[in-house]
């Protein structure tokens, strides 16, 4: 591992573990997906084993997170989500100054958004490289679509100004989400009005979900050279 990669991994771990400070015994906790959020899940498992947290129940946002939570012996809510979540800890691919997000680099955007919308508090954990003055400058926008009508969905996204590319898996075949859909990674360039674009995408048939998370994050935990900082969304 290069020095830069090692530093990035340290930052991710610091952010993920710091976010667990928001978790208290008795809570229902959304367990996010990705290389930063997984550190929070592992920390919760560690605190449960040590007896420092009790009566925690998790809600996994992906099959990968569910597998890790079960390995850590974290009790899990069923997929039907029978109760509101007290807090969800998740990562992001890009974060603007208003705590709007681009998510979905790992392909779990649909389940992640369900968890976020069902949570009283949404804590986003990132390293400082994910902060951006305007969404779209650092990361493409994932859009999960039905395979039925795939080319029609692609044409629609391109009509909005995007360059839409079908995401491929490691074996060279189309990447398939946990829900059996495919993902178009859309390069819109800068997205200065993300709420407007989110509304247009949400209204289009065949788009199952998009990676714009608008007004959902309540807190940002960001790690970098100056340490770990906590930013709250302004009311």
Phi, psi and omega in degrees: 000133180290165179298320180295319180294321179295320179294319178298319180294322177297318179296317179299316180295319180298317180293314182299316182288324179297325182296337181291347174300339180277353183264132177237157178305142179090357184275154165262124191237125172286127183257111186286175183244143174122176190286344176263312182297332182297333178293327177293316178300316180294324178293320177299316177300319179297316181290327175295316180296326181278352181080010180276342169236144180222153173058036175273140170231133183258164174226112186280138181263004177198163176297324180295316179293321178300316180299317180291321179296320178294322177299324180276359180063037173273121178300142185236142170288152176292163184298338180288349178053073186285355179214162176292148177268139177287319181205144170241135176247120184213165178264186176205156177269335179200142183224129177263181186294336179270007183065027165281151190230154156251126177229167176114006178300331177269357176088007184256024189300325182294308180294324179296321181288324175301315179296315182298317181290344181259011187247143174290327183220136179237112182257119181260131182245128181213163163268164191296342180294343183274351180281142187212144177291331181214132178299148178096348180281333185246342186213143174290163182261115176287136176230117180273126184229158170292146174292329176297122180078023185308315183291329176293320178296319180297315180298320179299313181297321178292330178292339178272359177105006182271155163258109188257125182237129178291124181291138179252146174279178182295338180268006178086358175264162181304135176295136181240129181286171177301336180266005176086014179259176177246167184236131171257120176271117192249120177265102177266355193071205180298140178242085185287338180234072186296329180295323179293315179296320179301318181295319179296316181294318183295335184275352188266127179298138178098337172276113182284315177196161178231163186271013173274116178251102188254122176068019181261323181288128176263334184218147175236127172248116186235132182247140178198200184298333181270007181105205183250129181241151177244125179239130177259143176294135178289141181293000000 
